[in-house]
Amino acid sequence: MKKYFIFMLVVTILLIGCSAGELITKNYYILEYYAHNEKDSLRQETPIDASALILDADIPRSYSRKQIVIRHIGQRITYSNNELWGIDVSKIMSDLLSIRLNSYNVFKRTQREYWDKRPEYEILTQLHNIELNQSNRISTARLNITFILKKSGSEKQLAVYNKDTEKAIHSNDIDDYVQTINEIFLEETDNFIQKILVQQGKIEAQKITEENQSESLKEMQFEIYDDESISEGNGLLLLPDLTQTGYDSYYRIIDRHGYEQYARVGEAVPLMSGEYTIYYGSGDETQQMKKENVKIIPRYKQIVEPDWGCLIVDIIDENRNFAKVRYEIFDLETGESYGSEFPAEEEVGEQQKVWMLKPGLYKVTVNSEPFSTYQNFTTVKVEKNKARMLTVVMSLDDDGNPEQMVGAGILGENFLEASQEKLRLNSAIHGNLNFNSDNETDKNIQEYTLNLNGQLENLLIYNLDPFHYSMRNLVKVGVSKETDRNFRLSADEFDLKNTLIYYFLENLGLYIRADVNTHFFSEKYITDENFWAIKKNASDIVKDSTLTNEFRTKPNFLPLIMKEGMGINFRLLNRSKASLSLRSGLGFRQEFRTNTYNKEDEDFTDSTGVSHFSFKEQENLITTGTEFSLIGDFELPLGLSYSINADLLLPFAEDEDYSMEWENILNLKLFKYISLDYKLNLENQADKDYFITNHSLYLRITYFIR
């Protein structure tokens, strides 16, 4: 009955998860006509006295599928299974071109099919590439297209326009990619129409005017935004987050009535349709950048094309440790100060200051040096639409305090590219030292105990939406020494946890995990005097008897504990300082304990009356059941952090008891590499009718390898 109850519980969880949405959601995208970016300079009072036939676009087979094409480094392309075109691209592009020609009154008549008589002109469209380019770790929208105007029945080309355009996308949303492609196509359509008008003598050969440029994609992009929470007259405004960190500052929005509101860079803000003025950038109001006549169009997200750059300043010492030194940023040309700041100590949860600046040269000084200083300074170039991290290196005085700048520069590549790394590996070495001494036994003799403990901790995270893989590895080795005794092994552990999650919804996914726990060295039961020891197998049969002062209770790498599981993962919290996940599914446990012995509480007395220490061999255990897990990490105020990892397994076999392991870790950061750790572990064992609790409190020294 118990296993049927557990089975129904798991089925219920699965049904609840599935009812939240489809397991696999297919998204369909369209291209449509936008009237808001038409160019008045191309509109004709008198059309060309002729008709034009617009043929369907010619598309290579590689790009004529329903799936959106994703281009990778080199010649490799893939097709997105769940992101699909909801239209025939070859037809919709010609349809949009026809609408544009009619809107500008270019020809007396345009047609998409042959009518009663042959038109004077034909327009051909050749689409060479339409793809989401993910090379160099930055997403771009690429459109490579050719427009041709020719006389009907003739191969002579009167006007040819070819353009291969690639534009950066400031997010990973397919919506942004489709919208960018839509806008690029309409912009290139305008350029082709301009070429037709020049060829037909309707306008003079000239560049698009500055007035028209301000209305083009060079200033802003738009995308469809369909959300019932936004009224029909509302749109969205977005200033892209160049650093992709979420740390960017706020900017000011003023409507035509003078009403002000603030929005954060990187977050779309809903606004009533109309024109707005925005102030953005670091520094005071006179130093900020200004953009007027920003149009909000109903049901569109207006993405302002960045005309600024971002700068982050990091200060370290010669040992690559964080250095808390105030710095100040000056405009190199005017000498104006944009402000001063301390660098962020990210390891304790502080957020880096992102400087949003006009493109140009800037002077950065440390130690409160003025703009005119010739020491403790460096210069840095801020470029449009780029984010950079400036690293400043300080020397140390005899007391270990930062003293003088010894170097500075941009050590990494573009900050935006680096922030989009899919793979992250962090490693750290922890060391613990404990020394005790007392003369409790004899007034004139000091007895001591020395404990040394070291840990190597590795964390690998790989994110490739919708997949998330994490690997945690902890290697712990410790030794202890007492008066008149040699060093002995006091800690020995190898722990490896692997988890792969596929998120079919934002916070709901399928997980599979595999954990391993073991140790490296053999363990022995040791006494100062010899004792008689006997071995018993799992059935209490005596195997042999030995007189010794040590007995090996555990061989190398045994016991070996393995845990596997698969099921549903529900992400309860997913924030930068708080994460919590609940898992439920099918669980497996194996404990391989061959040649592993436990000392029994009662001694064994043989037929001659000699007392023996009794060591009983442990059985191998294999368990299958329903597992529940709770995993979380929290950053608390005052330098505190807390992590929890709880595992519960309910076996299918009715004669097996449940097993539970609950690990709690509370860490208090005292200094850069010194912290106080408190660990509380709770565990149940088959031979105990209570929970075993293990408390640990120690001072930990940490060195971050990377």
N, C-alpha and C positions, 0 to 999 in steps of 0.2 A: 504493500500500500504506500509505503514511504517513497519508493522510487517513482511511482505513478504521480504522486503529488509533486515531486521535484520536476518531473517531465512536464507536467501541466504548467508549473510556474515558469519554466523556461519558454514554453510555447506562448504563454501570455505576454512575456516580455518582448518576444519576437513580433507578436501581432501588434503590440502597442507601438513598437518602433516602426513597423511597416506602415501603420495607419497614419504616421506623421507625414508621409509623402511617398512618392514612388521611389523604388529602389534605384532605378536609373532614370533620370530625368533628361529627356531630349529637348534641346532648345533650338528654335527655328528663328532665323534672322532674315530681314528684308532690306532692300535698298529702296529709298523713296525720294520724291522730289522736294527740295527746299526752296521756297521762294524768297526767304529772307536774305540769301547771299547772292541775289541777282545783281548784275552790274548795269546801272542806268546808261553808262557810256556805250554799251553794246546794243541798246534798244534802238530799232530803226523806225522812222516815220513811214518811209516808203520801202517796201520789201523788194528783193531781187525778183524781177519779172520772170520767174521760172518755178517749176516744182522740183522737189527732191524726194527720192526714195531712200529710206533708211533701212538697210539690211540688218538682219540679226548679227550680233557680234560673233566673230570667228574665235573660238577658244580651243587651245590644245586639249587633248584627252586627259592629261594629268590634272587639269584645273576645271574640267567640265562636270565633276561629280557634285553630289549634294553636300558631301562633307567639306568643311572648311579646311584648307590646306595649311599645314604648319611646316615652315622651312627651318632646317637646322643648319649647323655649320657644314660647309661643303655642299655636296650635291644631294644630300638626303632630305626627303620630305616625308611627312606622315599625314594621316587623315584623322580628324577628330570624329570619333564615333557618335558623340552626344551633342556636338555643336554643328548644326546643319543649316544650309540655305533653304529658306522657305519659298524661294522663287527660282525661276530659270535665269541665271545670271546673263546668259547670252541675249535674252529677250529684254530683260528689265533695263539693261544699259542702253540699248537702242531706244527703248521707250522713253527713258529720261532725256536722252539727247533730242528726241523729237519734241518733247515738251519744252525744252530749253529753246530750241529753234523757233517754235511757235510763240513762246513768251517774248522773245526778242524781235519777232516779226521779220525774220531774216529772209525767208522765201515766201512767195505768194501762197504756196501750199506745200506741206510735207505729208508724206504717206508712208505707212509701214508695209503695205502690200501693193501689188500692181492693180490699177483700176482700169478704166476704160481706154486709157492711152498711156504710152510710155512717157515717164517723166524726163525732163532735160538732164537732171543730175542724179547721181547715185552716191551715197555716203557709206563707206565701209569702215567697220571697227574691228581691229585685231587686238585681242586681249592676250598678251604674252605671259604675264604673271599676275596673279592676285593671291596673296599669301600673307600669313602671319609669320614674320621672321623672328626666330628666337636665337639667333646667333649672337655671340659675344655677350650673353647673359642679359641683353636688353631687348625687350619686345618692340618690334616696329611693324607698321603696316606698309606693305609694298604693293604698288600698282604699276605695271609696265604695259602701256597701251599705245596704239597707233590709230589715228583717224585719217581717212583718205577721202577726198572729194574728187570725183571724176565725172566726165561726160558719159551719159548712158550709151552703151554699145561701143565704147572706146576704152582702150587700156591706158590712155594718157591720163596721168594724175595731175590735177590742177592745183591742189593744196594738200600737203602732207604734214601732219603734226604727230611727233612721237615723243613720249616722255616716260622715263623710268623714275618714279618717285618713291621715296622711303621716308616715313615719318615715325619718330619715336612715340610710343604709347606710354603714358605716365601711370598706368596700372596694368594688371594682368587680366582685366575683364575682356571677354570676347565682345561685349557690347561696345566698349571703346574702340576695339579693332574695326568692327563693322561700321561704326559711325565715322571713323577716320577715313576708311575706304570710300564711304559714301561722299564725304566732303571732298576728298582728293579727286574723285571722278568728276564731280560737278565743276570743280575749279579747272581741271584740264579741259573739260567741255567748253568752258568760257574761252580758254586760250585758243582752242581749235576754231571756235566761232569767230574770234577776232582775226584769225588768219584767213578764214573764208571772206570776211568783209574787206580785208586788205586786198586779197586777190581779185575780188569783184569791183574794186575801186570805190567801195562805200565809205571807207575811212582810210586815213593815212597810216602808214606803217609807224607805229610808236608803241612804247611800253604802256602798260596799264597805269593810270594816274595814281598818285598817292592817295587821292580820295577813295578810289576803288580798292586800293590795297588795304585800307583800314577796314573795309568790309569783308576782306577775303580771309582765307584760312591762316594767313600769316599772323593774324592777331589772335584768333580764337577758333575753337572747334565746337561742334554741337553734337549731341547724341540724343536719341529717343529716350525718354524716361517715362515709363508707364507704371504709375503707383497710385492706387486709389486714395491714399492719404493726402495726396497733393491735389488741390483743386484745379479746375480747368484753366484758370488764369495764372497759375504758378509755374515757375521753372526752377532750375537749379544753377548755382554758381560754384565753380571749383577752381581754386588755385592749387596746382599740383604740388605734392610733397616730393621735392627732388631727392631728399636723403632716404626716403622710404623707411624712416625710423619712427614716425609719429611724434617727434619731438619739436616739430616746427612751431613757429609762433602764431599769434593771432593777427588778423588784419581788420581794417575798418571799412564798413560799407555805408554809404550815404545815399538816400534816395532823393528824388527831385524836390521833396518837401523839407529836406534837411534832417530827416530822421536818421539816427545812427544805430548801427548794430555791429557786433563783432562775430567773426567766424574764424575757425582754425584752418591754417593751411593744410591741405590734404583731405579735408572733410567737406562734402557738398552741402551747401546751405540753401533751403527753399526760399524763393523770393517771388513777390508779385511781378508780373510782366511789366516791363518798362525799362528805363535807362538809369544807371547808377554810376556813382563815382567811388572808386576804391583807393584806399591808402594802404600800402604794405611795405614791409622792410624793417630792418633794425635801425636803432637810433631814435632821435626825437622827430616830431612832425615835419620839421623843415628838411630833415635828411631822408625821409621816407619817399618812396616812389609813388606816383599817382597815375591812375588811368581813368579817363573820363568817358562818358557815353558807352558804358558797358551794357549791352542789350541783353535783357532776359526775355526769352521767348517761351510761351506756354508749352509745357510738356517736353522741354529740351534741357539738357545739362550743358551749360556754357563753360568750356574749359579754357581758361586764359593761358595763352601760349607764354611760357616763362621768358621774361626779359631780364631776369635777375640770376644771381648765382648764390650758392650757399657755402658757408665755411664753418668747420668745426675745429676747435683748437684743443689738442691733447698735450699735456705736459708730463714728462717722465724724468727720472734721474738716469744716471749712467748704468744702473743695474736693471733698467726697464721697469722700475717700480713707479707707482703713481706719486706725483709731486704736487702738493697743494700750494701753488704759486699764482698770485693774481697776475693777469695779463690785461692789456688794453689794445684796442684796435683803432688805428688812425687812417684817414684818407691820405694817401701819399702825396696827392697833388695839393689839397687844400689845408692839410694838417688838422682837420676836424676830427674830434674823437667820437666814435660810435658807442663808446662805453667800455667798462672793464668787467671782468668776471673771473671766477675761479673755475678751473677744469672740473669735470664731473668724475667722481670715483664710482665708476659703473659697477664695480664688484659689490658695492653695498646698496645698489639700486638707484643711485643718482642718475638723472638724465642730463645728457650733454646739451649745452647751449648751442642752438643752430642760429648762426648769423645769416640773415637774408639781406644781401648787399647788391648794389649796382655793380655791373661789370667794371673792372678797373684794378689798379694796384693799391695795396693796403700795407701799412706798416704795423707790425705787432711787437709790442714791448713787454718786458716782464720786470718784476721788482719795482713797480710804480715809476719806471723811467718815463720822462716826458717825450713828446714827439721829436724834439731836437737832439735826442741822445745818439751817441755813436757807439754805445755798448748795450748789451742785453736786448738786441732787437733783430728782427728779420723782416723781409718783405714777402708778400704772397700775391699772386694774380688770381682774381676772381673772374671766372668766365661765365658768360650767359648760358643758362640752362644746364649748368654743371654744379656738382657738389664735391667739395674737396675736404680732406682732413689734414690739417697742419700739425705736425708733431714737433714739439720743442723739447730739447734735452738739456737738463740742468746738471752742473757739477755739485758735489757735496763737500761740506766743510768737515772738520775733524769730529764734530758731534753728529754727523749724518744728516744735517739739514741742507736743503737746496740753497745754492749760493749764487752761481753765475751760469748764464746760458753758454753752452759749449757747441750747440748745433741745432739746426731746425730745417724743416723741409717737408715736402709732400712725399711720404715714403711709399704709399700704396698707389694703386690705379684709381680711376674714377670711383668716388665713394658710392655712387648709385649702383655701379656694377658690382662692387664688393658686397653691398647690402643685400643683393639678390642671390647670393650663394645658396645653393640647395643643400650643400654638405657642410656640417659644422662639427669640429672635433675639439674638445676641451680636455686637458689633462692636468692633473695636480698631484703633488707629493705632500703627504701629511706626516709630521713627525711628533711623537709624544715622548717626553722624558719625565720620569718620576724617581726621586731619590729619598729614602727614609733612613734615619739613623737614630739609635737609642741605646742606653746602657741599662735597660730594664733587668737583664739577667745578672750582670755583674757591674759593680760601681766603676771599676777601672777598665771595663771592656765595652767598646762601642761596636754594636752589631748594626749592619746596614742591609738595606734591600735596594737594588737598582733595577728599574724596569725601562726598557727601550722598546718603542713600538713605531713601526713605519707603515704607511699605506700609500698605494698607487691607485689613483682613481681616474677613470677614463669615461667620458660621455661623448657618444657619437650620435648626431641627429641628422637625418636626411629627409627633407621635405620636397616632394614632387606631387603637388596637388592632383588627385585626392588622396595620395598615399603619404603615410607618415611612418618612418622607421626610427626607432631609438634603441641604442645599445648602451647599457651601463655595466661597467666592470670595476670591481674592487679587489685588489690584492693586498692582504694584510699579513705582516710578519712581525713578531715581537719576541724579545728574549728578556730573561730576568736573571739576576745574580744576587745571591745572599752570602753572608760571611761564611768563609771556609767551604763554599760550594762553587762549582763551575757554572758558566752560563748555561741556562736551560731554555728551551723553547716554551714561550708562554702564550703566543698567539700565532695562528697559522690558518689562513682562509683564502679561498678563491671563489668569488661570486660573480656570475655573469647572467645578465638579464637582457633578452631580446624581445622586442614587440614590434609588430607590423600592423598598422591600422589602415583600412580603406574606408574613407568617409563618403558614403553615398548621399548623405545630407550634411548640413553645416556642422552639426554637433552629434551626429549619429553615424556609426560605422561598424564594420566587421573587423574583429581583431584576431590575430594568431600570435601566440607567444611561446618561447622556449627558454627556460632558465636552467642553470647548472650551478651547483654548490658543492665544493670539495675542499681539499687541503693538499699541501705539497709533501710534508714530511710525516714520517711515522710518529706515533705517540706511545709513550711507555708509562707504566705505573712503577714508580721508583721509591724505595725506602732505604734508610741508613743501614738496616740489618737484613740479613737473608731471611727469606720466608719460603714456606712450601706453597706452591701454586698448582692448581689443577685446571684443566680446560674441560669445558662441557660444550657439547654441541647444542643445537636448538631444542633437541628432544631430551635434554638433561642426561645424556650418556657421557660418562667420564672418558676422556680421550687419553690423557697422560698426566703425570705429576712430576714437578721439577722444583729443586731447591735453588733459589736465586734471589737477587735483590732488585730485579727489574723484570717487568713483564710487558711485552708489546701488546697494547690494546687496539691500536689502529695501524694498518699498513699505509704506505704511500697511496694517496688519491682515494682512499676508502675510509668512511662511507662516501659514496657518490650519490647525490640527491639530484634528481631531474624532475622538472615540472613543465608540462605543456598544457596549452589551453586554446580554445577557439570559441568565439561567440559574438555577442553584441557589446560595443563600447559606446557609452553615453557620456558626452563631455558636459559636465554640470557647470564648470567655470573655465573660461579661456581668456584670461587677462594677463597683462605683462607681469603683475605681482601676485597673481592668484590663479592656480590651475587645479582642477579637481575632476577626476573621471571615475565612473562606476562601470564595472564590467561584469557580465554574467554569461556563462556558457558551459561547454563540456570541458572538464578538467581531467588531467592524468598526472599521477605521481609514481615515481619509481625510486626506491632506496636500495642501492646495491651495497650490502654490508658483509660480504664474504670475508672471513678471517678478522672480523671486527668483534671485540669482546667488551662486555660490561662487568665490572666487579660487583658481585652480589653482596647484599647487606649481611647475610648469614654465612659464617665460615663452614667449611665442610670437614667433618671428622671421619677419618678412615677406620678400618677394622682394628688397627693397632692403637687407636686413640690419638693419633697425630692430627693436629688442626691445620687445615689448608685454607688459603685464600682461594675463593671460587670465582672463576672468570667464565661467563657464559657467552657463547657465540650468538650473534644477532641474525635474525632471519632477513632475507630479502623481501621487500614489500612492494607490491604493485597495486595501485588503487585507481579506480575510475569513478567519477561522480560529477556532480554539478558544482561549479566553482563561482564564487563571487569575490571581486577584488575592488578595493578603494585605493586610489593613488592620487596624491595631491602634494603641491608645493606652494608655500605662502611666504611672502616677504612682509614682515610686520614692522611697526615703527621701532625706533631706538636701536636699529642694527640687528634686530631679531629675525630669524627665519625658522620656519617649521615645515617638516615634511612627514608624510604619513604613507605607509604601504601596508595594507591589510589584506590577507588572503584567507578565504574560508572555503573548505572543500567538504561537501556532503556526499559521502559514498553511495553508490547504487546498492551495494550489498548491505542487507539489514543487520548483519552481525559485525559490521565495521563502524567504529566511532568517527565522528567528524574530526577534522584537523583544522587548526587556526593558528596563524602567525600574524602578529601585529607589531610593526616597527614604528616607533615615534622618535624623531630627532629634532631637538631644539638647539639652535646655534646662535650664540651671542658674539658678534664681531667686536673685539676690543681694539685692535689695531689693524694695520694693513694686512699682515699675514698671521696674526695671532687671534685666536677665537676660543671661546669656551663652549664645549659640546656636552650636552646631556642626552643620553639615549635610554629609552625605556622600551624593552621588548617583552611581549607577552606571547606565550606559547602553551598549547595543551599537549600532553603526551598520553599515550594509551594506558600506561600503568599509573597515571596520577589522576586523582579526582579533584584537582584544583589547577589553576593556571600558574605556570612557572613565570616569574617576573625576573628580569635582568636589568639592573640599573648600572649605568656607566657615566662618570663625570670626569672630564680631563681637559687639560689645557692643550690646545692643538696649534702647531706651527705649520703653515701651508706655504708651498711655493708653486705658483702656476707655471707649468711648462709652456703652455700655449693657450 
